[in-house]
Amino acid sequence: GGLLVLAICISGCTNRSLAGRYVGKRQMTGPEHIVGTASKVELTLKSDGKFLLLNLSVPFEGKWEPADANVKLIVDTAAGMRQPKPVEIMVVKVAGGLELRDDKGMDPTPVLLIKQ
C-alpha cells in the first residue's frame, strides 16, 4: 500500500555509473528457511533505465530516472501485478553503497545495499 519514494542521491552520477546489482540483508529473527530468503534485499539498476528490486521476497519492477539530485524508482509491477498508479520507493546513496529506506513499507528499517 501507500506511496513509497525511491530516490538515490547522486551528485553528478549518471545512470551508467549507478547501474549494477546491489545486495543487502535485513535483520530478522525466525525459522532459517523463512528468514534466509525473506531477509535478502537485492536491487538491480539497469543501464537502460529499468530496475528489479527483491524486498521481503516480493519482486518490484519498473523504471528509475534522475530527478534533480536524486534518482526516482517508479514501480510498475509488484509481485507480477501491474500497479493501478505509480508507486515510488526511496534509496539514498551512502558511504559504502545505497541504503533502502522504505518508510511506508512492511519493514521501515533502513537496509544497506552493497554493489556486487
N, C-alpha and C positions, 0 to 999 in steps of 0.2 A: 503494500500500500504506500501511500504518501509520496511526496516529491522528494527525491534524493538528488543531491548535486554532486557531480563528479568533475572536479576541477583539478588540474595538475598545474601548479605554479611553475612557470618555466622561464624566467628571464632570458629571452633570446634563443631558446631552443626551437628546433623545428620538428615536424612530425618524424622525419627520418632519424634524428638523434634520440628521440624518446622511444621509437619503435623497438619492440623486443618483448621478451617474456619475463615477467616478474612473479616471484613466488614468496608466500609468507605462511604463517601458521597462527591460528587463534589459540589463546589459552582456554582449553576446555577440559572438563572432567566427565567421566562416564566410561562405559564399556569401550575398549580399544577399537573394536570392529565398527563402532559408530563414530567415535571421536577421531580416529585416524583419518577418515575420509572427510567428515564434516568440518574439521579444524583447518584443512588445507584451503588456502586462498591463492588463486592464480589469475593473473591479468596479462593478456597478450594484446599489445598495441601494434597493429599492423601499419606498415608504411603507406598503405592505400587509404588510411583514414578509418578503418574498421577496427573493432575490438571484440574480445571474448573475455568475460570475467566469470570465474567459477568461485562462488561465495556461498558457504554453508551448503555445499553440494548442489547448488542451483546455478545453471548456466544463464548468463545475461549476454546478449549480443546487441551491437548497434554501431554507431559512428562516434568518433572522437575528433574534435576540431579545436584550433586555437580560439580563445575568446579573451581579448585584452592580454593580460599577463598570465592567463590560465589556459588550460585545455579542458573543454567540456566533453564529457562522455554522455551520449544520448542513447538510452536503452530503447531498442525497437522490440526485442523479444526477451521474455523471462521464462525459463523452463519450456522453451519452444512455443510459447504462446505470445502472439502479437499483442503489444500494449495499445490500449484504446487511445492514449495520449502519451507524448514523450515523457520519460522518466529520466532524471539525472542523478548521478552519484558523485561523491567528492573523493578525489585522490590528490594529495599535496606532495610536492617534491620536497624531500627532506634529506639531510646528510645520510648517505648510505643507501638511498633508494627512493621509493614512493610510499606514502602512508595512506591506506584506505580509511576514510572517516565516513562511515555510513550512519550518521546520527539518527536517521528515521528508519533504519533497517531493523532486522531481527536482533542484531547484536551491535550496539553502537560503539563498542570498544575499538579504538584505532588498531590497525594491523600494519606492521612494517613489511613492505614487499621489496625483495632484493632482486636486481636484474640478473638473469641467468646467462 
